Amino acid sequence: MMRDRILGGLFGVAVGDALGGTTEFMSEAEIKREYGWLDQIIGGGVWQLEAGEITDDTAMTIAVARGILHNPAEPIEAIGDYFLKWKAMNPKDIGNIIRTVFDQYNGDWFEAARRAKARLNGMTAGNGTLMRCLPISLAYPDLEVMEKITKRHSEMTHDDESATEACLIYNRIARRLLQGETLKAAVRTEITDTRYEQLLNGQAPIGPPDGYVVHTMQWVVHHLLEADSFEEVVQRAANKGGDSDTIGAIAGGLAGIYWGYDGIPARYAESILLRQELVEIGDRLIALREKAA
């Protein structure tokens, strides 16, 4: 059961990313004209993806996982090393805040994040930490440890309380799902008494589905509360457009834990080009989690 949930989370990120990568930066109306209702992983889009190719969302999620596996007790520097290895591969897509942090990096990630915030005039409340934080909840069953690493992992590139807050809420939801809670109950519990509580009324968010972490989290919560299956979650994100790959990846991660790997349609999971790497990482995270428990 735990393997099904953990692999579901990792593949959920990748599937949401790959499906939404086709429609990133498009409007809802443009998607409808071009695709009707996108429900297949076909690639293309602004990044000219291969079918089943992932973007920075899954790539950085993998980097976080590999950093944790390299040094579970103190993973931040190792995570940063894997970020740099990914950057050296000249990826198609690096977010603006992350790119600025890379430019400012001189051996201290937290200083680089502070410099990037100054360079970007304080505009660092992006979703670039939320999109990659899921492996922390998968690896660490202890709540205090999970929250500490989640917070530091966010602060190493995004010097912004909104980004940190969203990561903490997200990983707390993930933790509840790993313990067997239902999706809607876990979401409701963790957003109550937060800025996201208003979404419990069932109405769609007012803000656009863009890269601002608050807007992103609002749409993630909305899709999770309104959908009745894994595929509905990721399809809703992909067909909404905007930052669809990232919103799809984030929502897909939680949906994947809840419905499990077996609940992800085979046509989705089997299309992911790096599926063997995700299975290998998932099995190593399971072993680490069991050792810590």
FENMOKA-V596516 format. One record per backbone hydrogen bond with DSSP energy under -1.0 kcal/mol. CO is the residue of the C=O (numbers start at 0). NH is the residue of the N-H. E is the energy in kcal/mol with one decimal. If there is no record, write none. Layout:
[[CO & NH & E] [CO & NH & E]]
This chain:
[[0 & 4 & -2.0] [1 & 5 & -2.8] [2 & 6 & -2.7] [3 & 7 & -1.6] [3 & 260 & -2.2] [4 & 8 & -2.2] [5 & 9 & -2.1] [6 & 10 & -2.8] [7 & 11 & -2.2] [8 & 12 & -1.8] [9 & 13 & -1.9] [10 & 14 & -3.1] [11 & 15 & -2.3] [12 & 16 & -2.1] [13 & 17 & -3.0] [14 & 18 & -2.8] [15 & 19 & -2.1] [16 & 20 & -1.9] [22 & 25 & -2.2] [25 & 241 & -2.4] [26 & 30 & -2.3] [27 & 31 & -2.1] [28 & 32 & -2.2] [29 & 33 & -2.3] [30 & 34 & -3.4] [31 & 35 & -1.2] [34 & 36 & -1.6] [43 & 48 & -2.4] [44 & 47 & -1.7] [48 & 43 & -3.1] [49 & 52 & -2.4] [51 & 272 & -2.1] [54 & 58 & -2.1] [55 & 59 & -2.6] [56 & 60 & -1.4] [57 & 61 & -2.5] [58 & 62 & -1.8] [59 & 63 & -2.2] [60 & 64 & -2.3] [61 & 65 & -2.8] [62 & 66 & -2.2] [63 & 67 & -2.2] [64 & 68 & -2.4] [65 & 69 & -1.8] [66 & 70 & -1.9] [74 & 78 & -2.9] [75 & 79 & -2.4] [76 & 80 & -2.2] [77 & 81 & -2.1] [78 & 82 & -2.1] [79 & 83 & -2.2] [80 & 84 & -2.0] [81 & 85 & -2.1] [82 & 86 & -2.6] [83 & 87 & -2.2] [85 & 88 & -1.3] [86 & 89 & -2.0] [94 & 98 & -2.8] [95 & 99 & -2.0] [96 & 100 & -2.4] [97 & 101 & -2.7] [98 & 102 & -2.0] [99 & 103 & -1.5] [100 & 104 & -1.0] [107 & 111 & -2.2] [108 & 112 & -2.3] [109 & 113 & -1.8] [110 & 114 & -2.6] [111 & 115 & -2.5] [112 & 116 & -2.0] [113 & 117 & -1.8] [114 & 118 & -2.7] [115 & 119 & -2.3] [116 & 121 & -3.6] [117 & 120 & -1.3] [119 & 122 & -1.7] [121 & 123 & -1.9] [123 & 125 & -1.1] [124 & 212 & -2.8] [126 & 130 & -2.0] [132 & 135 & -1.6] [133 & 137 & -1.6] [134 & 138 & -1.8] [135 & 139 & -1.9] [141 & 145 & -2.7] [142 & 146 & -2.7] [143 & 147 & -2.1] [144 & 148 & -2.4] [145 & 149 & -2.4] [146 & 150 & -2.3] [147 & 151 & -2.2] [148 & 152 & -2.6] [149 & 153 & -1.6] [150 & 154 & -2.3] [151 & 155 & -1.4] [153 & 156 & -1.3] [153 & 157 & -2.6] [157 & 159 & -2.1] [159 & 163 & -1.8] [160 & 164 & -2.9] [161 & 165 & -2.2] [162 & 166 & -2.1] [163 & 167 & -2.2] [164 & 168 & -2.5] [165 & 169 & -2.6] [166 & 170 & -2.6] [167 & 171 & -2.0] [168 & 172 & -2.2] [169 & 173 & -2.4] [170 & 174 & -2.2] [171 & 175 & -1.9] [172 & 176 & -2.2] [173 & 177 & -2.4] [174 & 178 & -1.2] [175 & 180 & -2.3] [176 & 179 & -1.5] [181 & 185 & -2.4] [182 & 186 & -2.4] [183 & 187 & -2.5] [184 & 188 & -2.4] [185 & 189 & -1.9] [186 & 190 & -1.9] [187 & 191 & -1.3] [190 & 193 & -1.7] [193 & 196 & -1.7] [195 & 198 & -1.7] [196 & 199 & -2.1] [197 & 200 & -1.4] [198 & 201 & -1.5] [207 & 209 & -2.1] [208 & 242 & -3.2] [210 & 126 & -1.1] [211 & 215 & -2.8] [212 & 216 & -2.6] [213 & 217 & -2.2] [214 & 218 & -2.2] [215 & 219 & -2.5] [216 & 220 & -2.7] [217 & 221 & -2.4] [218 & 222 & -2.7] [219 & 223 & -2.3] [220 & 224 & -2.4] [221 & 225 & -1.9] [222 & 226 & -2.1] [228 & 232 & -1.7] [229 & 233 & -1.9] [230 & 234 & -2.3] [231 & 235 & -2.3] [232 & 236 & -1.7] [233 & 237 & -2.4] [234 & 238 & -2.4] [241 & 24 & -3.4] [241 & 243 & -1.4] [242 & 246 & -2.5] [243 & 247 & -2.2] [244 & 248 & -2.1] [245 & 249 & -2.6] [246 & 250 & -2.5] [247 & 251 & -2.5] [248 & 252 & -1.8] [249 & 253 & -1.2] [250 & 254 & -2.5] [251 & 255 & -2.6] [252 & 256 & -1.6] [253 & 257 & -2.3] [254 & 258 & -2.9] [255 & 259 & -1.6] [259 & 262 & -1.3] [260 & 263 & -1.6] [264 & 267 & -1.6] [264 & 268 & -2.1] [265 & 269 & -2.6] [267 & 270 & -1.1] [271 & 274 & -1.5] [273 & 277 & -1.8] [274 & 278 & -2.1] [275 & 279 & -2.2] [276 & 280 & -2.5] [277 & 281 & -2.6] [278 & 282 & -2.5] [279 & 283 & -1.7] [280 & 284 & -2.4] [281 & 285 & -2.2] [282 & 286 & -1.9] [283 & 287 & -2.1] [284 & 288 & -2.8] [285 & 289 & -2.6] [286 & 290 & -1.8] [287 & 291 & -1.9] [288 & 292 & -1.6]]
